Amino acid sequence: MLWTIFIILLVLWLIGFIAGGIGNIIHILLVIALIIFIVRLVQGRGRP
């Protein structure tokens, strides 16, 4: 389930990046969220 959401967000981010999207702030926030997601996944933390 988590991987499905991750893939959907990644695809939407790429579409927005190619199309110009709303602005660079959205892309920066998604990159930060992706980094946090990867860090939590590596550390092995589950749902709060």
PDB file as gemmi writes it, atoms N, CA and C in Angstrom:
CRYST1    1.000    1.000    1.000  90.00  90.00  90.00 P 1                      
ATOM      1  N   MET A   1       0.833  -1.191   0.000  1.00  0.00           N  
ATOM      2  CA  MET A   1       0.000   0.000   0.000  1.00  0.00           C  
ATOM      3  C   MET A   1       0.876   1.253   0.000  1.00  0.00           C  
ATOM      4  N   LEU A   2       1.890   1.256   0.864  1.00  0.00           N  
ATOM      5  CA  LEU A   2       2.777   2.410   0.948  1.00  0.00           C  
ATOM      6  C   LEU A   2       3.558   2.606  -0.341  1.00  0.00           C  
ATOM      7  N   TRP A   3       3.972   1.488  -0.949  1.00  0.00           N  
ATOM      8  CA  TRP A   3       4.705   1.589  -2.210  1.00  0.00           C  
ATOM      9  C   TRP A   3       3.813   2.109  -3.324  1.00  0.00           C  
ATOM     10  N   THR A   4       2.534   1.762  -3.312  1.00  0.00           N  
ATOM     11  CA  THR A   4       1.597   2.250  -4.325  1.00  0.00           C  
ATOM     12  C   THR A   4       1.460   3.766  -4.234  1.00  0.00           C  
ATOM     13  N   ILE A   5       1.305   4.275  -3.034  1.00  0.00           N  
ATOM     14  CA  ILE A   5       1.212   5.721  -2.840  1.00  0.00           C  
ATOM     15  C   ILE A   5       2.501   6.392  -3.285  1.00  0.00           C  
ATOM     16  N   PHE A   6       3.636   5.783  -2.951  1.00  0.00           N  
ATOM     17  CA  PHE A   6       4.931   6.324  -3.339  1.00  0.00           C  
ATOM     18  C   PHE A   6       5.072   6.415  -4.858  1.00  0.00           C  
ATOM     19  N   ILE A   7       4.689   5.369  -5.565  1.00  0.00           N  
ATOM     20  CA  ILE A   7       4.785   5.353  -7.028  1.00  0.00           C  
ATOM     21  C   ILE A   7       3.849   6.391  -7.637  1.00  0.00           C  
ATOM     22  N   ILE A   8       2.627   6.485  -7.127  1.00  0.00           N  
ATOM     23  CA  ILE A   8       1.668   7.472  -7.648  1.00  0.00           C  
ATOM     24  C   ILE A   8       2.201   8.890  -7.456  1.00  0.00           C  
ATOM     25  N   LEU A   9       2.713   9.194  -6.266  1.00  0.00           N  
ATOM     26  CA  LEU A   9       3.266  10.521  -6.016  1.00  0.00           C  
ATOM     27  C   LEU A   9       4.471  10.813  -6.903  1.00  0.00           C  
ATOM     28  N   LEU A  10       5.304   9.806  -7.117  1.00  0.00           N  
ATOM     29  CA  LEU A  10       6.476   9.986  -7.971  1.00  0.00           C  
ATOM     30  C   LEU A  10       6.068  10.282  -9.409  1.00  0.00           C  
ATOM     31  N   VAL A  11       5.085   9.555  -9.919  1.00  0.00           N  
ATOM     32  CA  VAL A  11       4.612   9.781 -11.284  1.00  0.00           C  
ATOM     33  C   VAL A  11       3.974  11.168 -11.413  1.00  0.00           C  
ATOM     34  N   LEU A  12       3.147  11.543 -10.437  1.00  0.00           N  
ATOM     35  CA  LEU A  12       2.527  12.871 -10.471  1.00  0.00           C  
ATOM     36  C   LEU A  12       3.580  13.973 -10.388  1.00  0.00           C  
ATOM     37  N   TRP A  13       4.621  13.741  -9.588  1.00  0.00           N  
ATOM     38  CA  TRP A  13       5.689  14.726  -9.476  1.00  0.00           C  
ATOM     39  C   TRP A  13       6.424  14.881 -10.802  1.00  0.00           C  
ATOM     40  N   LEU A  14       6.701  13.763 -11.449  1.00  0.00           N  
ATOM     41  CA  LEU A  14       7.396  13.823 -12.741  1.00  0.00           C  
ATOM     42  C   LEU A  14       6.540  14.521 -13.795  1.00  0.00           C  
ATOM     43  N   ILE A  15       5.240  14.240 -13.811  1.00  0.00           N  
ATOM     44  CA  ILE A  15       4.340  14.914 -14.757  1.00  0.00           C  
ATOM     45  C   ILE A  15       4.318  16.411 -14.482  1.00  0.00           C  
ATOM     46  N   GLY A  16       4.227  16.787 -13.220  1.00  0.00           N  
ATOM     47  CA  GLY A  16       4.241  18.196 -12.871  1.00  0.00           C  
ATOM     48  C   GLY A  16       5.556  18.871 -13.197  1.00  0.00           C  
ATOM     49  N   PHE A  17       6.647  18.144 -13.030  1.00  0.00           N  
ATOM     50  CA  PHE A  17       7.964  18.703 -13.323  1.00  0.00           C  
ATOM     51  C   PHE A  17       8.123  18.946 -14.815  1.00  0.00           C  
ATOM     52  N   ILE A  18       7.626  18.023 -15.628  1.00  0.00           N  
ATOM     53  CA  ILE A  18       7.725  18.152 -17.081  1.00  0.00           C  
ATOM     54  C   ILE A  18       6.771  19.228 -17.594  1.00  0.00           C  
ATOM     55  N   ALA A  19       5.560  19.262 -17.060  1.00  0.00           N  
ATOM     56  CA  ALA A  19       4.537  20.186 -17.555  1.00  0.00           C  
ATOM     57  C   ALA A  19       4.699  21.602 -17.005  1.00  0.00           C  
ATOM     58  N   GLY A  20       5.507  21.800 -16.019  1.00  0.00           N  
ATOM     59  CA  GLY A  20       5.664  23.126 -15.442  1.00  0.00           C  
ATOM     60  C   GLY A  20       4.938  23.249 -14.122  1.00  0.00           C  
ATOM     61  N   GLY A  21       3.802  22.623 -14.011  1.00  0.00           N  
ATOM     62  CA  GLY A  21       3.086  22.522 -12.736  1.00  0.00           C  
ATOM     63  C   GLY A  21       2.722  23.848 -12.105  1.00  0.00           C  
ATOM     64  N   ILE A  22       2.429  23.797 -10.839  1.00  0.00           N  
ATOM     65  CA  ILE A  22       2.002  24.964 -10.081  1.00  0.00           C  
ATOM     66  C   ILE A  22       3.205  25.840  -9.736  1.00  0.00           C  
ATOM     67  N   GLY A  23       4.318  25.242  -9.437  1.00  0.00           N  
ATOM     68  CA  GLY A  23       5.504  26.015  -9.093  1.00  0.00           C  
ATOM     69  C   GLY A  23       6.582  25.150  -8.488  1.00  0.00           C  
ATOM     70  N   ASN A  24       7.708  25.760  -8.256  1.00  0.00           N  
ATOM     71  CA  ASN A  24       8.846  25.005  -7.732  1.00  0.00           C  
ATOM     72  C   ASN A  24       8.665  24.603  -6.281  1.00  0.00           C  
ATOM     73  N   ILE A  25       7.813  25.306  -5.534  1.00  0.00           N  
ATOM     74  CA  ILE A  25       7.620  24.985  -4.117  1.00  0.00           C  
ATOM     75  C   ILE A  25       7.034  23.584  -3.958  1.00  0.00           C  
ATOM     76  N   ILE A  26       6.111  23.215  -4.835  1.00  0.00           N  
ATOM     77  CA  ILE A  26       5.519  21.875  -4.771  1.00  0.00           C  
ATOM     78  C   ILE A  26       6.595  20.819  -4.956  1.00  0.00           C  
ATOM     79  N   HIS A  27       7.484  21.037  -5.899  1.00  0.00           N  
ATOM     80  CA  HIS A  27       8.545  20.058  -6.165  1.00  0.00           C  
ATOM     81  C   HIS A  27       9.509  19.970  -4.989  1.00  0.00           C  
ATOM     82  N   ILE A  28       9.830  21.098  -4.394  1.00  0.00           N  
ATOM     83  CA  ILE A  28      10.729  21.091  -3.239  1.00  0.00           C  
ATOM     84  C   ILE A  28      10.091  20.329  -2.083  1.00  0.00           C  
ATOM     85  N   LEU A  29       8.793  20.570  -1.833  1.00  0.00           N  
ATOM     86  CA  LEU A  29       8.105  19.873  -0.747  1.00  0.00           C  
ATOM     87  C   LEU A  29       8.036  18.367  -1.000  1.00  0.00           C  
ATOM     88  N   LEU A  30       7.806  17.976  -2.246  1.00  0.00           N  
ATOM     89  CA  LEU A  30       7.748  16.549  -2.555  1.00  0.00           C  
ATOM     90  C   LEU A  30       9.115  15.886  -2.411  1.00  0.00           C  
ATOM     91  N   VAL A  31      10.166  16.591  -2.769  1.00  0.00           N  
ATOM     92  CA  VAL A  31      11.511  16.038  -2.594  1.00  0.00           C  
ATOM     93  C   VAL A  31      11.816  15.870  -1.109  1.00  0.00           C  
ATOM     94  N   ILE A  32      11.440  16.858  -0.298  1.00  0.00           N  
ATOM     95  CA  ILE A  32      11.650  16.751   1.152  1.00  0.00           C  
ATOM     96  C   ILE A  32      10.859  15.571   1.717  1.00  0.00           C  
ATOM     97  N   ALA A  33       9.601  15.429   1.279  1.00  0.00           N  
ATOM     98  CA  ALA A  33       8.778  14.307   1.740  1.00  0.00           C  
ATOM     99  C   ALA A  33       9.385  12.972   1.328  1.00  0.00           C  
ATOM    100  N   LEU A  34       9.938  12.910   0.127  1.00  0.00           N  
ATOM    101  CA  LEU A  34      10.572  11.683  -0.358  1.00  0.00           C  
ATOM    102  C   LEU A  34      11.799  11.343   0.487  1.00  0.00           C  
ATOM    103  N   ILE A  35      12.591  12.343   0.816  1.00  0.00           N  
ATOM    104  CA  ILE A  35      13.774  12.107   1.640  1.00  0.00           C  
ATOM    105  C   ILE A  35      13.369  11.604   3.020  1.00  0.00           C  
ATOM    106  N   ILE A  36      12.341  12.219   3.615  1.00  0.00           N  
ATOM    107  CA  ILE A  36      11.867  11.782   4.925  1.00  0.00           C  
ATOM    108  C   ILE A  36      11.341  10.352   4.856  1.00  0.00           C  
ATOM    109  N   PHE A  37      10.611  10.041   3.773  1.00  0.00           N  
ATOM    110  CA  PHE A  37      10.076   8.688   3.587  1.00  0.00           C  
ATOM    111  C   PHE A  37      11.205   7.663   3.523  1.00  0.00           C  
ATOM    112  N   ILE A  38      12.244   7.958   2.757  1.00  0.00           N  
ATOM    113  CA  ILE A  38      13.363   7.021   2.603  1.00  0.00           C  
ATOM    114  C   ILE A  38      14.106   6.856   3.923  1.00  0.00           C  
ATOM    115  N   VAL A  39      14.311   7.949   4.651  1.00  0.00           N  
ATOM    116  CA  VAL A  39      15.000   7.864   5.939  1.00  0.00           C  
ATOM    117  C   VAL A  39      14.205   6.996   6.907  1.00  0.00           C  
ATOM    118  N   ARG A  40      12.887   7.207   6.971  1.00  0.00           N  
ATOM    119  CA  ARG A  40      12.052   6.388   7.869  1.00  0.00           C  
ATOM    120  C   ARG A  40      12.053   4.926   7.446  1.00  0.00           C  
ATOM    121  N   LEU A  41      12.076   4.664   6.146  1.00  0.00           N  
ATOM    122  CA  LEU A  41      12.085   3.294   5.651  1.00  0.00           C  
ATOM    123  C   LEU A  41      13.391   2.605   6.016  1.00  0.00           C  
ATOM    124  N   VAL A  42      14.500   3.306   5.873  1.00  0.00           N  
ATOM    125  CA  VAL A  42      15.813   2.734   6.203  1.00  0.00           C  
ATOM    126  C   VAL A  42      15.952   2.489   7.707  1.00  0.00           C  
ATOM    127  N   GLN A  43      15.411   3.403   8.504  1.00  0.00           N  
ATOM    128  CA  GLN A  43      15.507   3.248   9.952  1.00  0.00           C  
ATOM    129  C   GLN A  43      14.571   2.164  10.472  1.00  0.00           C  
ATOM    130  N   GLY A  44      13.613   1.731   9.654  1.00  0.00           N  
ATOM    131  CA  GLY A  44      12.746   0.637  10.056  1.00  0.00           C  
ATOM    132  C   GLY A  44      11.574   1.063  10.915  1.00  0.00           C  
ATOM    133  N   ARG A  45      11.251   2.323  10.920  1.00  0.00           N  
ATOM    134  CA  ARG A  45      10.105   2.767  11.706  1.00  0.00           C  
ATOM    135  C   ARG A  45       8.819   2.528  10.946  1.00  0.00           C  
ATOM    136  N   GLY A  46       7.837   2.017  11.648  1.00  0.00           N  
ATOM    137  CA  GLY A  46       6.528   1.769  11.050  1.00  0.00           C  
ATOM    138  C   GLY A  46       5.599   2.940  11.240  1.00  0.00           C  
ATOM    139  N   ARG A  47       4.325   2.638  11.258  1.00  0.00           N  
ATOM    140  CA  ARG A  47       3.330   3.668  11.493  1.00  0.00           C  
ATOM    141  C   ARG A  47       3.413   4.156  12.926  1.00  0.00           C  
ATOM    142  N   PRO A  48       3.152   5.439  13.159  1.00  0.00           N  
ATOM    143  CA  PRO A  48       3.233   5.963  14.528  1.00  0.00           C  
ATOM    144  C   PRO A  48       2.141   5.408  15.430  1.00  0.00           C  
TER     145      PRO A  48                                                      
END                                                                             
